Amino acid sequence: MANAEHLKILNEGKVLGWNEWRKKNPNMKPDLSGAVFDGEDLRGVNFQNTDLRDTSLRDAKLREAELYRAEAEGAKFDNADMLWARCDEASFIEASFNTP
């Protein structure tokens, strides 16, 4: 279950506010597990070392997103735009990347 404070930071601050918060809290491991971000514009978001397990990101715009070491087991990336996203050492076990 996602951390309510982490969800609030992303939902209210969008990508710029989220990324600024990440810079101020570099040792924090955000928990967005199980959250729904279908269709959201998250271009350039810093999800480095973030818990994205079972998160739904269907049709999300994730261009140039930072997913380094993200835990995205079971996440739904169906039809997401992930062009130039950095996914080094991320875990995508049982994640879906289906396109129509």
N, CA and C atoms as a LAMMPS dump frame, in Angstrom:
ITEM: TIMESTEP
0
ITEM: NUMBER OF ATOMS
300
ITEM: BOX BOUNDS ff ff ff
-5.0000000000000000e+02 5.0000000000000000e+02
-5.0000000000000000e+02 5.0000000000000000e+02
-5.0000000000000000e+02 5.0000000000000000e+02
ITEM: ATOMS id mol type element x y z
1 1 1 N 0.847 -1.186 0
2 1 2 C 0 0 0
3 1 3 C 0.886 1.24 0
4 2 1 N 0.578 2.156 -0.864
5 2 2 C 1.374 3.373 -1.005
6 2 3 C 1.339 4.224 0.263
7 3 1 N 2.428 4.914 0.504
8 3 2 C 2.525 5.855 1.606
9 3 3 C 1.696 7.091 1.237
10 4 1 N 0.722 7.448 2.069
11 4 2 C -0.189 8.559 1.767
12 4 3 C 0.559 9.875 1.578
13 5 1 N 1.594 10.114 2.369
14 5 2 C 2.371 11.352 2.241
15 5 3 C 3.09 11.395 0.897
16 6 1 N 3.645 10.27 0.471
17 6 2 C 4.353 10.221 -0.808
18 6 3 C 3.383 10.457 -1.97
19 7 1 N 2.198 9.869 -1.89
20 7 2 C 1.181 10.091 -2.921
21 7 3 C 0.78 11.559 -2.988
22 8 1 N 0.602 12.16 -1.84
23 8 2 C 0.202 13.573 -1.781
24 8 3 C 1.262 14.459 -2.426
25 9 1 N 2.521 14.197 -2.137
26 9 2 C 3.614 14.993 -2.713
27 9 3 C 3.588 14.908 -4.233
28 10 1 N 3.418 13.713 -4.776
29 10 2 C 3.397 13.552 -6.231
30 10 3 C 2.129 14.136 -6.838
31 11 1 N 0.986 13.89 -6.231
32 11 2 C -0.276 14.379 -6.791
33 11 3 C -0.39 15.897 -6.743
34 12 1 N 0.11 16.515 -5.687
35 12 2 C 0.011 17.969 -5.563
36 12 3 C 1.137 18.7 -6.285
37 13 1 N 2.347 18.169 -6.187
38 13 2 C 3.497 18.853 -6.771
39 13 3 C 3.807 18.443 -8.187
40 14 1 N 3.112 17.404 -8.663
41 14 2 C 3.385 16.836 -9.982
42 14 3 C 4.872 16.51 -10.1
43 15 1 N 5.381 16.401 -11.306
44 15 2 C 6.758 15.94 -11.504
45 15 3 C 7.772 16.912 -10.907
46 16 1 N 7.594 18.207 -11.131
47 16 2 C 8.579 19.177 -10.625
48 16 3 C 8.658 19.16 -9.103
49 17 1 N 7.509 19.177 -8.439
50 17 2 C 7.486 19.144 -6.981
51 17 3 C 8.035 17.844 -6.423
52 18 1 N 7.672 16.738 -7.071
53 18 2 C 8.174 15.425 -6.659
54 18 3 C 9.69 15.361 -6.778
55 19 1 N 10.204 15.771 -7.932
56 19 2 C 11.649 15.703 -8.153
57 19 3 C 12.405 16.609 -7.185
58 20 1 N 11.844 17.751 -6.857
59 20 2 C 12.474 18.646 -5.877
60 20 3 C 12.494 17.979 -4.501
61 21 1 N 11.394 17.347 -4.12
62 21 2 C 11.329 16.634 -2.845
63 21 3 C 12.359 15.513 -2.813
64 22 1 N 12.518 14.803 -3.94
65 22 2 C 13.513 13.727 -4.013
66 22 3 C 14.926 14.273 -3.812
67 23 1 N 15.217 15.446 -4.373
68 23 2 C 16.544 16.054 -4.193
69 23 3 C 16.801 16.381 -2.726
70 24 1 N 15.773 16.813 -2.026
71 24 2 C 15.904 17.179 -0.616
72 24 3 C 15.926 15.956 0.298
73 25 1 N 15.489 14.818 -0.212
74 25 2 C 15.408 13.581 0.577
75 25 3 C 16.055 12.427 -0.183
76 26 1 N 17.351 12.527 -0.462
77 26 2 C 18.002 11.529 -1.321
78 26 3 C 18.055 10.119 -0.739
79 27 1 N 17.964 9.986 0.564
80 27 2 C 18.045 8.659 1.18
81 27 3 C 16.676 8.027 1.418
82 28 1 N 15.626 8.746 1.08
83 28 2 C 14.264 8.245 1.25
84 28 3 C 13.958 7.221 0.162
85 29 1 N 13.297 6.137 0.542
86 29 2 C 12.827 5.153 -0.44
87 29 3 C 11.309 5.32 -0.53
88 30 1 N 10.845 6.064 -1.526
89 30 2 C 9.409 6.315 -1.632
90 30 3 C 8.612 5.035 -1.867
91 31 1 N 7.414 5.015 -1.319
92 31 2 C 6.519 3.873 -1.484
93 31 3 C 5.261 4.329 -2.214
94 32 1 N 5.162 3.961 -3.482
95 32 2 C 3.978 4.25 -4.291
96 32 3 C 3.303 2.947 -4.711
97 33 1 N 3.578 1.887 -3.973
98 33 2 C 3.056 0.564 -4.337
99 33 3 C 1.53 0.563 -4.385
100 34 1 N 1.009 -0.04 -5.442
101 34 2 C -0.43 -0.182 -5.592
102 34 3 C -1.162 1.068 -6.056
103 35 1 N -0.456 2.16 -6.259
104 35 2 C -1.095 3.407 -6.69
105 35 3 C -1.513 3.314 -8.155
106 36 1 N -2.411 4.193 -8.554
107 36 2 C -2.893 4.23 -9.937
108 36 3 C -2.53 5.576 -10.549
109 37 1 N -1.717 5.51 -11.609
110 37 2 C -1.292 6.705 -12.338
111 37 3 C -1.615 6.559 -13.823
112 38 1 N -2.691 5.878 -14.13
113 38 2 C -3.066 5.639 -15.521
114 38 3 C -3.243 6.961 -16.263
115 39 1 N -2.571 7.077 -17.415
116 39 2 C -2.703 8.252 -18.264
117 39 3 C -2.001 9.501 -17.773
118 40 1 N -1.3 9.427 -16.66
119 40 2 C -0.641 10.608 -16.088
120 40 3 C 0.58 11.026 -16.9
121 41 1 N 0.85 12.318 -16.911
122 41 2 C 2.047 12.859 -17.549
123 41 3 C 3.15 12.894 -16.499
124 42 1 N 4.034 11.92 -16.544
125 42 2 C 5.121 11.788 -15.57
126 42 3 C 6.479 11.869 -16.266
127 43 1 N 6.537 12.613 -17.359
128 43 2 C 7.796 12.74 -18.097
129 43 3 C 8.882 13.317 -17.195
130 44 1 N 10.024 12.618 -17.157
131 44 2 C 11.168 13.071 -16.385
132 44 3 C 11.076 12.825 -14.889
133 45 1 N 10.093 12.074 -14.444
134 45 2 C 9.92 11.825 -13.011
135 45 3 C 11.081 11.001 -12.454
136 46 1 N 11.446 11.284 -11.218
137 46 2 C 12.5 10.539 -10.542
138 46 3 C 11.867 9.455 -9.665
139 47 1 N 11.777 8.256 -10.219
140 47 2 C 11.299 7.096 -9.47
141 47 3 C 12.47 6.193 -9.094
142 48 1 N 13.65 6.768 -9.011
143 48 2 C 14.833 5.987 -8.633
144 48 3 C 14.628 5.388 -7.249
145 49 1 N 14.89 4.085 -7.146
146 49 2 C 14.807 3.376 -5.87
147 49 3 C 13.428 3.525 -5.214
148 50 1 N 12.392 3.57 -6.027
149 50 2 C 11.025 3.74 -5.538
150 50 3 C 10.288 2.408 -5.579
151 51 1 N 9.437 2.176 -4.587
152 51 2 C 8.605 0.98 -4.55
153 51 3 C 7.385 1.227 -5.439
154 52 1 N 7.38 0.604 -6.603
155 52 2 C 6.276 0.714 -7.557
156 52 3 C 5.563 -0.627 -7.727
157 53 1 N 5.716 -1.511 -6.755
158 53 2 C 5.085 -2.832 -6.869
159 53 3 C 3.57 -2.696 -7.031
160 54 1 N 3.049 -3.413 -8.024
161 54 2 C 1.61 -3.454 -8.309
162 54 3 C 1.012 -2.086 -8.633
163 55 1 N 1.832 -1.144 -9.023
164 55 2 C 1.36 0.181 -9.419
165 55 3 C 0.843 0.119 -10.851
166 56 1 N -0.21 0.874 -11.136
167 56 2 C -0.762 0.918 -12.488
168 56 3 C -0.328 2.215 -13.163
169 57 1 N 0.417 2.065 -14.242
170 57 2 C 0.916 3.199 -15.026
171 57 3 C 0.499 3.038 -16.485
172 58 1 N -0.67 2.479 -16.697
173 58 2 C -1.166 2.258 -18.061
174 58 3 C -1.339 3.6 -18.775
175 59 1 N -0.861 3.662 -20.006
176 59 2 C -0.973 4.861 -20.843
177 59 3 C -0.265 6.079 -20.246
178 60 1 N 0.59 5.881 -19.262
179 60 2 C 1.317 7.002 -18.648
180 60 3 C 2.443 7.473 -19.564
181 61 1 N 2.749 8.746 -19.452
182 61 2 C 3.877 9.318 -20.186
183 61 3 C 5.084 9.288 -19.251
184 62 1 N 6.01 8.39 -19.528
185 62 2 C 7.186 8.19 -18.679
186 62 3 C 8.481 8.448 -19.443
187 63 1 N 8.414 9.266 -20.486
188 63 2 C 9.633 9.593 -21.245
189 63 3 C 10.676 10.186 -20.32
190 64 1 N 11.896 9.707 -20.492
191 64 2 C 13.043 10.187 -19.722
192 64 3 C 12.856 10.039 -18.213
193 65 1 N 11.972 9.136 -17.8
194 65 2 C 11.789 8.871 -16.372
195 65 3 C 13.008 8.139 -15.826
196 66 1 N 13.277 8.36 -14.572
197 66 2 C 14.39 7.726 -13.871
198 66 3 C 13.821 6.571 -13.052
199 67 1 N 14.018 5.341 -13.535
200 67 2 C 13.521 4.15 -12.847
201 67 3 C 14.665 3.288 -12.324
202 68 1 N 15.83 3.869 -12.191
203 68 2 C 17.008 3.155 -11.715
204 68 3 C 16.703 2.509 -10.364
205 69 1 N 16.901 1.198 -10.296
206 69 2 C 16.682 0.407 -9.08
207 69 3 C 15.252 0.469 -8.537
208 70 1 N 14.298 0.809 -9.374
209 70 2 C 12.901 0.797 -8.935
210 70 3 C 12.442 -0.645 -8.746
211 71 1 N 11.57 -0.848 -7.784
212 71 2 C 10.96 -2.157 -7.557
213 71 3 C 9.576 -2.109 -8.184
214 72 1 N 9.448 -2.642 -9.386
215 72 2 C 8.192 -2.549 -10.129
216 72 3 C 7.582 -3.92 -10.403
217 73 1 N 7.751 -4.835 -9.474
218 73 2 C 7.185 -6.169 -9.646
219 73 3 C 5.665 -6.077 -9.74
220 74 1 N 5.103 -6.694 -10.764
221 74 2 C 3.656 -6.722 -10.926
222 74 3 C 3.043 -5.415 -11.398
223 75 1 N 3.854 -4.421 -11.693
224 75 2 C 3.329 -3.127 -12.155
225 75 3 C 2.77 -3.257 -13.565
226 76 1 N 1.855 -2.381 -13.904
227 76 2 C 1.214 -2.377 -15.222
228 76 3 C 1.69 -1.152 -15.998
229 77 1 N 2.519 -1.396 -17.01
230 77 2 C 3.038 -0.339 -17.876
231 77 3 C 2.415 -0.438 -19.269
232 78 1 N 1.263 -1.048 -19.369
233 78 2 C 0.637 -1.278 -20.666
234 78 3 C 0.451 0.036 -21.423
235 79 1 N 0.96 0.062 -22.648
236 79 2 C 0.868 1.203 -23.551
237 79 3 C 1.504 2.481 -22.985
238 80 1 N 2.388 2.363 -22.021
239 80 2 C 3.083 3.536 -21.47
240 80 3 C 4.192 3.97 -22.422
241 81 1 N 4.414 5.269 -22.496
242 81 2 C 5.501 5.823 -23.308
243 81 3 C 6.731 5.906 -22.417
244 82 1 N 7.679 4.992 -22.623
245 82 2 C 8.88 4.931 -21.788
246 82 3 C 10.146 5.219 -22.585
247 83 1 N 9.999 5.966 -23.677
248 83 2 C 11.149 6.294 -24.506
249 83 3 C 12.2 7.018 -23.67
250 84 1 N 13.423 6.56 -23.751
251 84 2 C 14.577 7.117 -23.052
252 84 3 C 14.478 7.036 -21.523
253 85 1 N 13.582 6.209 -21.009
254 85 2 C 13.522 6.011 -19.557
255 85 3 C 14.736 5.193 -19.13
256 86 1 N 15.299 5.539 -17.991
257 86 2 C 16.452 4.808 -17.464
258 86 3 C 15.933 3.73 -16.517
259 87 1 N 16.193 2.489 -16.877
260 87 2 C 15.651 1.356 -16.123
261 87 3 C 16.734 0.437 -15.571
262 88 1 N 17.966 0.909 -15.487
263 88 2 C 19.07 0.084 -14.995
264 88 3 C 18.742 -0.498 -13.619
265 89 1 N 18.979 -1.771 -13.473
266 89 2 C 18.845 -2.489 -12.206
267 89 3 C 17.44 -2.439 -11.615
268 90 1 N 16.447 -2.054 -12.409
269 90 2 C 15.064 -2.081 -11.937
270 90 3 C 14.554 -3.516 -11.994
271 91 1 N 13.598 -3.827 -11.16
272 91 2 C 13.007 -5.16 -11.137
273 91 3 C 11.594 -5.087 -11.712
274 92 1 N 11.382 -5.81 -12.815
275 92 2 C 10.093 -5.816 -13.492
276 92 3 C 9.478 -7.217 -13.513
277 93 1 N 9.753 -8.025 -12.506
278 93 2 C 9.21 -9.381 -12.453
279 93 3 C 7.684 -9.307 -12.48
280 94 1 N 7.083 -10.049 -13.401
281 94 2 C 5.631 -10.122 -13.584
282 94 3 C 4.983 -8.778 -13.901
283 95 1 N 5.759 -7.79 -14.32
284 95 2 C 5.186 -6.52 -14.784
285 95 3 C 4.668 -6.718 -16.201
286 96 1 N 3.703 -5.902 -16.604
287 96 2 C 3.174 -6.026 -17.968
288 96 3 C 3.483 -4.774 -18.775
289 97 1 N 3.801 -5.017 -20.044
290 97 2 C 4.154 -3.954 -20.987
291 97 3 C 3.38 -4.153 -22.286
292 98 1 N 2.143 -4.532 -22.209
293 98 2 C 1.347 -4.826 -23.402
294 98 3 C 1.008 -3.556 -24.167
295 99 1 N 0.929 -3.693 -25.492
296 99 2 C 0.493 -2.589 -26.345
297 99 3 C -0.666 -3.086 -27.199
298 100 1 N -1.566 -2.177 -27.554
299 100 2 C -2.733 -2.62 -28.339
300 100 3 C -2.345 -3.057 -29.732
